[in-house]
Amino acid sequence: MATVGFIGLGNMGGPMAANLVKAGHQVTVFDLSEAALAQAQEAGCAVASDVGEVTKGADFVISMLPADHHVEGVYLGSDGLQTQLAKQTLVIDCSTISAETARKVGAELAERGISFIDAPVSGGVGGAKAGTLTFICGGRESAVDAARDVLNAMGKNVFRAGDVGAGQVAKICNNMLLSVLMAGTSEALQLGIAHGLDAKVLSEIMLQSSGRNWTLEVYNPCPDVMEGVPSSNDYQGGFLVDLMAKDLGLAQQAALRSGAATPMGSLTLNLYRSWSQLGHGREDFSSIFKYVTPQTKK
């Protein structure tokens, strides 16, 4: 089994590190949150006193961080890991960041002889806990293949989208589509409810019709239609509105650079940013259902 350093123990990173331990890997973790470190220690992880300690003897260093500047700081900052990583260590960044930052980090590590792949995930907190995440990787084929053993301990699908940065592009394409589906499904359900339809019955009708999509299948945004999803838990847990807005912002930046037309992605970004500004940024992204409640019922 492998020796793994893990940086970033948030809602996603904590369960991912725990699943590595369950699979028999030796895992050393670091996070700025003492509570997160204590929880990881209870799951069987060793706790590092500083971020550099996770690199010692590591076959793999995995990071799951909030944004570009966190990733760049950890690896390329004045006290970054680029000078502490051994050449045999494979760096796997599972954060969702811009493709440009992933390429920058990958290129600078490559100059030092260190292999790097970007491997953002799909599947949410539920998938992180269950070990059923999908990893969308960018990097050399040999590097992605070398990472499969540890990635398979945390997920059920590992895809290689292309070279470094390609994983990030594929991830933001996926999340842009997901946001459009969630907003559209929410609008359709609210329209039906406004005309006296039962949301559960309408959901089943659409599931068996041409409107079928992932949100209806496993992540219904209407409360009490489906068990075990954030909408039935006051929109707590899951994938935050603020994170969806961040990913949609990355998608729009990528669209501007390439000249791609993404009118639906732009509209959905505005919806999520507005919803966040109204104080719902820490709710699950399916809470957009509440934003499209008919005006007469608000």
C-alpha positions as CSV (number, residue, x, y, z in Angstrom):
1,M,0.0,0.0,0.0
2,A,1.0,3.6,-0.5
3,T,2.2,6.4,1.7
4,V,0.0,9.4,1.1
5,G,0.2,13.0,2.2
6,F,-3.2,14.8,2.2
7,I,-3.7,18.5,2.3
8,G,-7.2,20.0,2.9
9,L,-9.8,18.3,5.0
10,G,-13.0,20.2,4.2
11,N,-16.3,18.6,3.5
12,M,-14.8,16.6,0.6
13,G,-11.2,16.2,1.7
14,G,-11.9,14.7,5.2
15,P,-14.0,11.7,3.9
16,M,-11.5,11.2,1.0
17,A,-8.6,10.9,3.4
18,A,-10.7,8.5,5.6
19,N,-11.4,6.3,2.7
20,L,-7.7,6.1,1.9
21,V,-7.1,4.7,5.4
22,K,-9.9,2.2,5.0
23,A,-8.2,0.9,1.9
24,G,-5.1,0.3,3.8
25,H,-2.9,3.3,2.8
26,Q,-0.8,5.2,5.3
27,V,-2.1,8.7,5.3
28,T,-0.6,11.9,6.9
29,V,-2.9,14.9,6.8
30,F,-2.6,18.7,7.2
31,D,-5.3,21.3,7.5
32,L,-5.6,24.7,9.3
33,S,-8.7,23.5,11.2
34,E,-7.9,21.7,14.4
35,A,-11.4,20.1,14.4
36,A,-10.8,18.7,11.0
37,L,-7.4,17.3,12.0
38,A,-9.0,15.7,15.1
39,Q,-11.7,14.0,13.0
40,A,-9.1,12.7,10.6
41,Q,-7.0,11.4,13.4
42,E,-10.0,9.5,14.7
43,A,-10.4,8.0,11.2
44,G,-6.8,6.6,11.4
45,C,-4.8,9.4,9.8
46,A,-1.5,10.7,11.2
47,V,-1.5,14.4,11.7
48,A,1.3,16.6,10.4
49,S,2.5,19.6,12.4
50,D,3.0,21.7,9.3
51,V,2.2,21.3,5.6
52,G,5.8,20.3,4.7
53,E,5.6,17.2,6.9
54,V,3.0,15.5,4.7
55,T,5.7,15.2,2.0
56,K,8.1,13.1,4.0
57,G,8.4,9.7,2.5
58,A,5.2,10.2,0.5
59,D,4.5,8.3,-2.7
60,F,1.6,10.6,-3.4
61,V,0.6,14.1,-2.1
62,I,-3.0,14.8,-2.6
63,S,-4.5,18.3,-2.2
64,M,-8.2,19.4,-2.0
65,L,-8.2,23.1,-1.6
66,P,-10.8,25.9,-2.2
67,A,-9.3,28.1,-5.0
68,D,-6.4,28.9,-7.3
69,H,-4.4,31.0,-4.8
70,H,-4.5,28.3,-2.2
71,V,-3.1,25.7,-4.6
72,E,-0.5,28.0,-6.0
73,G,0.5,29.1,-2.5
74,V,0.9,25.5,-1.2
75,Y,3.0,24.4,-4.1
76,L,4.8,27.5,-5.4
77,G,4.7,30.0,-2.6
78,S,7.9,31.3,-0.9
79,D,7.7,28.4,1.5
80,G,5.8,26.1,-0.9
81,L,6.2,22.4,-1.3
82,Q,8.1,22.6,-4.6
83,T,11.4,22.6,-2.7
84,Q,10.3,19.8,-0.3
85,L,8.8,17.2,-2.6
86,A,10.9,14.2,-3.6
87,K,11.2,13.5,-7.3
88,Q,9.5,10.1,-6.9
89,T,6.4,11.7,-5.3
90,L,3.3,12.1,-7.6
91,V,1.3,15.2,-6.8
92,I,-2.5,14.9,-7.3
93,D,-4.5,18.1,-7.0
94,C,-8.2,17.4,-6.6
95,S,-9.2,21.0,-6.2
96,T,-11.4,22.7,-8.8
97,I,-9.3,25.6,-10.1
98,S,-8.6,27.3,-13.4
99,A,-6.8,25.2,-16.0
100,E,-4.2,28.0,-16.2
101,T,-3.2,27.6,-12.6
102,A,-3.1,23.8,-12.9
103,R,-0.8,24.1,-15.9
104,K,1.4,26.7,-14.1
105,V,1.8,24.4,-11.0
106,G,2.3,21.4,-13.2
107,A,5.0,23.1,-15.3
108,E,7.0,24.5,-12.4
109,L,6.9,21.1,-10.6
110,A,7.9,19.4,-13.8
111,E,11.0,21.6,-14.0
112,R,12.0,20.1,-10.7
113,G,11.3,16.6,-12.0
114,I,8.1,16.1,-10.0
115,S,5.0,14.6,-11.7
116,F,1.7,16.4,-11.3
117,I,-1.9,15.7,-12.4
118,D,-5.0,17.7,-11.9
119,A,-7.9,15.5,-10.8
120,P,-11.0,17.5,-9.8
121,V,-13.9,15.4,-8.7
122,S,-17.6,14.9,-9.3
123,G,-20.0,13.3,-6.9
124,G,-20.4,15.8,-4.0
125,V,-20.0,15.2,-0.3
126,G,-22.2,12.1,-0.5
127,G,-19.8,10.6,-3.1
128,A,-16.8,11.5,-1.0
129,K,-18.2,9.8,2.1
130,A,-19.3,6.7,0.1
131,G,-16.1,6.4,-1.9
132,T,-17.9,6.7,-5.2
133,L,-16.4,9.9,-6.6
134,T,-15.5,10.4,-10.3
135,F,-12.0,11.7,-10.9
136,I,-11.5,13.8,-14.0
137,C,-7.8,13.8,-14.6
138,G,-5.4,15.9,-16.7
139,G,-1.8,14.8,-17.1
140,R,0.5,12.3,-18.7
141,E,-1.1,8.9,-19.3
142,S,1.6,7.2,-17.2
143,A,1.1,9.6,-14.3
144,V,-2.7,9.1,-14.3
145,D,-2.2,5.3,-14.5
146,A,0.2,5.5,-11.5
147,A,-2.5,7.4,-9.5
148,R,-5.3,5.0,-10.2
149,D,-4.7,2.8,-7.1
150,V,-5.2,5.7,-4.7
151,L,-7.9,7.3,-6.7
152,N,-9.9,4.1,-6.8
153,A,-9.8,4.0,-3.0
154,M,-11.8,7.2,-3.0
155,G,-14.0,6.8,-6.1
156,K,-15.5,4.5,-8.7
157,N,-14.5,6.2,-11.9
158,V,-11.2,7.6,-13.1
159,F,-11.1,9.4,-16.5
160,R,-8.1,11.0,-18.3
161,A,-9.4,14.0,-20.2
162,G,-6.0,15.0,-21.6
163,D,-2.8,16.7,-20.6
164,V,-2.4,18.8,-17.4
165,G,-5.3,21.3,-17.1
166,A,-7.7,19.2,-19.2
167,G,-9.3,17.8,-16.0
168,Q,-10.2,21.3,-14.9
169,V,-11.8,22.1,-18.3
170,A,-13.9,18.9,-18.3
171,K,-15.0,19.6,-14.7
172,I,-16.2,23.1,-15.3
173,C,-18.1,21.9,-18.4
174,N,-19.8,19.3,-16.3
175,N,-20.7,21.7,-13.5
176,M,-22.0,24.3,-15.9
177,L,-24.3,21.7,-17.4
178,L,-25.3,20.5,-13.9
179,S,-26.2,24.1,-12.8
180,V,-28.4,24.5,-15.9
181,L,-30.2,21.2,-15.3
182,M,-30.7,22.1,-11.6
183,A,-32.1,25.6,-12.4
184,G,-34.4,24.2,-15.2
185,T,-35.6,21.3,-13.1
186,S,-36.4,23.7,-10.2
187,E,-38.4,26.0,-12.6
188,A,-40.4,23.1,-14.0
189,L,-41.3,21.7,-10.6
190,Q,-42.3,25.2,-9.3
191,L,-44.4,25.7,-12.3
192,G,-46.2,22.4,-11.7
193,I,-46.7,23.1,-8.0
194,A,-48.1,26.6,-8.8
195,H,-50.8,24.9,-10.9
196,G,-51.7,22.4,-8.2
197,L,-49.5,19.4,-9.2
198,D,-47.9,17.1,-6.6
199,A,-44.1,17.5,-6.9
200,K,-43.5,13.8,-6.3
201,V,-45.9,12.8,-9.0
202,L,-44.6,15.4,-11.5
203,S,-41.0,14.3,-10.8
204,E,-42.0,10.7,-11.6
205,I,-43.7,11.8,-14.8
206,M,-40.7,13.7,-15.9
207,L,-38.4,10.9,-14.9
208,Q,-40.3,8.6,-17.4
209,S,-40.4,11.3,-20.1
210,S,-38.0,13.4,-22.2
211,G,-37.2,15.7,-19.3
212,R,-35.4,13.0,-17.4
213,N,-32.1,14.2,-16.0
214,W,-29.6,13.5,-13.1
215,T,-31.2,16.0,-10.8
216,L,-34.6,14.2,-11.0
217,E,-32.9,10.8,-10.7
218,V,-30.7,11.3,-7.6
219,Y,-30.8,14.9,-6.4
220,N,-34.4,16.3,-6.5
221,P,-34.4,20.0,-5.4
222,C,-38.0,19.9,-4.0
223,P,-38.2,19.1,-0.3
224,D,-39.6,15.8,0.8
225,V,-39.7,14.3,-2.7
226,M,-36.6,12.2,-2.2
227,E,-34.9,11.0,1.0
228,G,-31.3,11.5,1.8
229,V,-30.7,14.6,-0.3
230,P,-30.0,18.2,0.9
231,S,-33.4,19.5,-0.2
232,S,-35.0,17.2,2.4
233,N,-32.5,18.4,5.1
234,D,-33.2,22.2,4.8
235,Y,-30.6,22.3,2.0
236,Q,-27.7,21.5,4.4
237,G,-24.7,19.5,3.3
238,G,-23.9,18.8,-0.3
239,F,-22.3,21.2,-2.8
240,L,-22.6,24.8,-1.7
241,V,-24.1,27.6,-3.7
242,D,-20.9,29.6,-3.3
243,L,-18.9,26.7,-4.8
244,M,-21.2,26.4,-7.7
245,A,-20.9,30.1,-8.4
246,K,-17.1,29.8,-8.2
247,D,-17.1,27.0,-10.8
248,L,-19.5,28.9,-13.1
249,G,-17.2,31.8,-12.9
250,L,-14.3,29.6,-14.0
251,A,-16.4,28.4,-16.8
252,Q,-17.2,31.9,-18.0
253,Q,-13.5,32.9,-17.8
254,A,-12.7,29.9,-19.9
255,A,-15.5,30.8,-22.4
256,L,-14.2,34.3,-22.7
257,R,-10.6,33.1,-23.4
258,S,-11.7,30.7,-26.1
259,G,-14.6,32.7,-27.6
260,A,-17.1,29.9,-26.8
261,A,-20.8,30.9,-26.6
262,T,-22.3,29.9,-23.2
263,P,-25.5,32.0,-22.8
264,M,-27.1,29.4,-20.5
265,G,-24.0,29.2,-18.4
266,S,-23.9,33.0,-18.1
267,L,-27.5,33.2,-17.0
268,T,-27.1,30.5,-14.5
269,L,-24.0,32.1,-13.0
270,N,-26.1,35.3,-12.5
271,L,-28.8,33.2,-10.8
272,Y,-26.3,31.6,-8.3
273,R,-24.4,34.8,-7.6
274,S,-27.7,36.6,-6.9
275,W,-28.9,33.8,-4.6
276,S,-25.6,33.9,-2.7
277,Q,-25.9,37.6,-2.3
278,L,-29.3,37.1,-0.7
279,G,-27.6,35.1,2.0
280,H,-27.8,31.5,0.7
281,G,-24.2,30.9,-0.2
282,R,-23.7,28.2,2.5
283,E,-26.8,26.2,1.4
284,D,-26.7,23.4,-1.1
285,F,-26.9,24.5,-4.7
286,S,-30.2,22.7,-5.1
287,S,-31.7,25.5,-2.9
288,I,-32.0,27.5,-6.2
289,F,-35.4,25.8,-6.1
290,K,-36.4,28.4,-3.5
291,Y,-35.2,31.3,-5.6
292,V,-37.6,30.4,-8.4
293,T,-40.6,30.1,-6.1
294,P,-43.6,32.0,-7.7
295,Q,-43.7,35.6,-6.5
296,T,-47.2,35.2,-5.1
297,K,-45.9,32.5,-2.7
298,K,-42.7,34.2,-1.6
